[in-house]
Amino acid sequence: MHSVMKKLSLAVVLLIATLPSLPSFALTKGFQAVSLNPATDGGPYIGIWGSDNLGQLEWELGTLGVYAYRPLQLTAGGNRVRGILDNTIVQHFYGQLGVIDRWLSIGFDLPMGWWAQFRDPNVAGATNQNKVVVGDATINFKSELVKTETFGLALRPFLTIPTGYGKEFFGNGTVTGGGTFIAEVTPIKRWSIALNAGVQGRQEFNFRDIKKDTQLELGLGTTVQIASPVSLVAEVATTTRFMDPFGEKVETPTEARGAVKWKIGKTGLLASAGGTAGIVRGSGAPTYSIFAGLSFSPRRRPHRAKRSALDFSDYTVHFASNSAQITETENADKICDLSDKIRDTKIDLLIEGYTDSTGTAKFNETLSKKRADKVAWFLKLLGIKPSRITSMGKGEANPAESNETRAGRAANRRVEFSQ
């Protein structure tokens, strides 16, 4: 199944790569002077794609509003002559749906320009016009190729539909397509780094000293979860000509981004806010921009950690009276089996120790903690990272069976696992 999906993903990329050669249906050609396009898969970044993919029938819907100052200027000798696009307010409407668990998701992004302060560069003495425009729609596919606890690879084929206004530099005027290769590492828990490298094929378009043809798209992003609901994001992204990379400043727009993302309780909502700064003021990199977004997923999870199909009740460990030692081979085997099951996942374990009602409450609380700590020690010895394990003692609370019988007390002297 995995090899079939990999071949299918590559086939989609090859198919999309042929799309730019199709006729442009006499649409007004141009290019999109919109540098920030949101990653639509519910990942931890803003415009950079992460390696995690959606599970089957998981979905995400969201919107991102961006105000940009001077995203496209008429220049001479590297100096600004006058504006083409001086101010824009663009709102992205996007979504993504998991079709085949982790292996294929499909999504869209439609940018709507509520305010485009446009001055026609081809008309002498033209004045600013305030326009409402539409950008090119993007169809995103995504396939998760490799995923371990600390490393992931994914592929994102995409195509754009010429729904945008080419004359106002909000559209390409033709179908374009390509793919993005995604590599991501998680050096430690709550910190991830993603690299995006892709190609967008399109028909050639020339505007003054700017040539737009097949583009090389590069991006680097990092995210750090500083508290349970809050993450910080930093990114840098650039676009340049594939056949003459970084040859001309005006053809190599580059910007840096910073943002805060936070979960709103248990509502499934994720809010974001931040800004960008133009590093290389090429065609499409504004002097600065500010943005804010809101997305919703009914099954939102931190960084899309994989859900466990395990029944943790199968791994309950029992103890002798007044003991925190793992002496039974059956219990050791359970812990070894559980470690094998979770080793290559992102499952974080909560280990809770319990006692029967024999003894004082204080004694039982201490003993239950020792039992949980002993099991946690065993799992760490088997190679499970300590950062993925939390242990606590619950004393004689939550009895599994009645403490009035010997069998019931034996059932209550236990350690249970959960996420």
C-alpha positions, 0 to 999 in steps of 0.5 A: 500500500505504501509503495503504491501511494508513493508512486501515485504521489509521484505520478500526480507531480509529473501530471501537474508538471505538464499543466503549464504547457496547456493554453492559457484561454486568453486570460490576462497574464501576470503573476501573483504579488502575494508572498504569504500563502498559508499552509492549509494542512493544520500544521504548526507553521504559517506558510511553511508545510510540515511533514505530518498529514491528516488522518482519514476524514480529518479536516481543517478549515481556516482563514488568514487575513494579511495587510501588506505595505508596498508588495510591488513597486516600479523600480529603476537602478534598485530605487523605487520610482512609484508604486504599482501595489502600495497597499493590499488587504488579502484574505485567504480561505482554505481547507484540507481533507484527509482522504487516505489515512496519512497518505493522501489529503486534498485541500484548497486556498482561495485568496480574496483581495478586499483592498488593492491600491493599484496604479497601472504601470502601463499608463502614463500619469495613472493614479491609484485605484482602490480595487477588489480583486480575486487571486488564483485558487490553489489545489493542494495534495499531500502525502506523508512518506516517512514518519518517526518520532524525530524525523519526517518526509512528505510530498505536496503536489499542487496546481493553481487555477487562473481565477485571479486578476493578472492585470492587477498582479493577483493572478498568473493568467494560466494554469501552473503546477508543481510540487514541494518536498518537505523534510522536518526534524524534531530535535526535542519535544515541542521544537520542530524545524521544517525545510520546504523545497519546491518547483512551480512550473508556469508559462513565461511572462515578462514585465519590464525587468522582471521575468517569470517562468518556472520558479524555485521555491524555498522555505525554512521554518521553526516552531517552539511550543512555549506553553501548552496552548501557545507556540512561537513560529519563525520562518524565512521564504524566497522565490527565484527563477529556476534556471537563473536562481538568485541572479536578479534581486527583483526576481528573488523576493525574500521575506522573514516571518514571525508569529504566535499561535495558540489553541483556544481551550478545547474548542478546536479553534487555533488562532494566529497573529504575526508579521513579516519583513522584506529581506530582499525587496523583489517583486512580491516581498512587501516592506512589511505585512501583518496578519491574523488567522483562525482555523478549526478542526474538530479533532485538533491535536498537538502537531498532528501526533498519531492517534493510538489504536492500542487498548491500554487496558491490555497492559495493566501491571499488577503488584504484590501486597506492599511491593513496588517491584516487578517480579512477574514475567507476565508483567515484564512482558507487558511493559516490553510489548508496550514499549515496542508498540509506542517506540516509533509513534508520538504517543506520550504516556501517562502512568498512574499507580494504585493500591488497595485499601490496606494501609493509611492514605499517606502510605498508599499514596507513596506506594502507588507513586513508587509503582508508577515510577518503577514502571516508568524506569523500566520503559526508559530502560527500554529506550522510551524517552523520559520526555514522553513519560509522566508518572503519578501515584493515585493511592487507593482512589478509583478501585478497579474492583471491591476491596472487600475480597482478596481477588478485588484487592489484588486487582487494585494493586496496579499500574494503568496507562493512558495518553 
